[in-house]
């Protein structure tokens, strides 16, 4: 049978000796030499000459906040590129003038990149935006700073999560406030469309959406109905909705080709940037050891419920104390290694932690872009944790050597596997370095395995969905920073051309 699309004169880093690929009905029909695939070209076949460019399986972002990525492009005030505190405040001033009387919600500030090296505070926002409510979300999403008018909407009492003097809200207090200022559904639909367009530009064909709130699910369905979703989305719903999901029978795999339920997301701790990641030893630049958001017993009870409901558990754990508690909960819950439950981030595990993870069959869902952003001399991790802990953070090499399934994502900081790859193949510390082949696998086949989608995605082989990314050069021979995405194909459809 003739192919719908035939790729010719290509390089396939994961398929030695192949230079052609045939696609039929959205699925890879055959891959091999041009001579072998000559018979697949018919009168209606679209033939694409790739002139030696490299073709890989479509990248999978195994940990994304997809709606947030879209809102950063359509609704939020973008502070990610601000090079100083003053520049961030000036962006807020300009936005307030454009949105008079409305909320000003900003995203992406990172004080570790500023010469001032200090967090935003309520007094800063009061000066910049004095007459309308304003809040600004730190890049990691675990700290929100509010001006006085926004802080008045915070229902949480002052305590561990709320510092009213500084206008700082952390963890649940921050998320509650942000949930109250979500834009309307049409804005959310446009955000999903924008996120999907951006993913196509990055060669990302599938994402694990870690913010599967009910309002987001409704919005995804509308974006899907309107043909605006060009990315496969695997939804992780908040663990607070586990009971409702179980009652509705929303098991892993419920849904269709572009949108399906994967599991539930729980938080054991916060972030290093917000000093809420739970550590065994105090932060170098502060006397605290972070925050445990659940006890091992509480998480174990949730884990058992998720397993009974047929839902995969994805648990956020960054600090060594948090990782230890997650492993204790997994053991208490009696999880099966065949359920592929996940630990998200896994930044400061010990050797003993990794040995227990291997025994339990847990997946390591990690973000090498964090290494690019914050690991190394005079960067955030060294400042917060000291050189010794920075030198053993994000140990991709140890995870790989233990045989622990490894999936790479971005957490949206920023999206982009070609950016993140540098944190795995050319990091500042040897413990973070893995071979390029394994790093690419973590963004493709490894990520697919973490989503129970390895029979569909992540490899270039007959029968797999034709989700592909065409790169300007072969990453085995060209510097990563010089490589761009030339084309993205989703289910045999070309959804992006540079």
Secondary structure, 3 states (H helix, E strand, C coil): CCCCEEEECCECCCCCCCCEEEEECCEEEEEECHHHHHHHCCCCCEEEECCCCEEEECEEEEEECHHHHHHHHHCCEECCCCCCHHHHHHHHHHHHHHCCCCCEEEEEECHHHCCCCCCCCHHHHHHHCCCCCEEEEECCCCEEEECHHHHCCCCCCCCCCEECCCCEEEHHHHHHHHHHCCCCHHHHHHHHHHHHHHHHHCCEEEEEECCCCHHHHHHHHHHHHCCCCCCEEEEEEEHHHHHHHHHHCCCCCCECCCEEEEEEEEECCCCCCCCCCCCCCCCCCCCCCCCCCCCHHHHHHHHHHHHHHCCEEEEEECCHHHHHHHHHHHHHHCCCHHHCCEEEECCCCCHHHHHHHHHHCCEEEECCHHHHHHCCCCCHHHHHHCHHHHCCCCCHHHHHHCCCCEEECCCCCCCCHHHHCHHHHCCCCHHHCCCHHHHHHHCCHHHHHHCCCCCCCCCCCCCCECCEEEECCCCCCCCHHHCCEEEEEECCEEEEEC
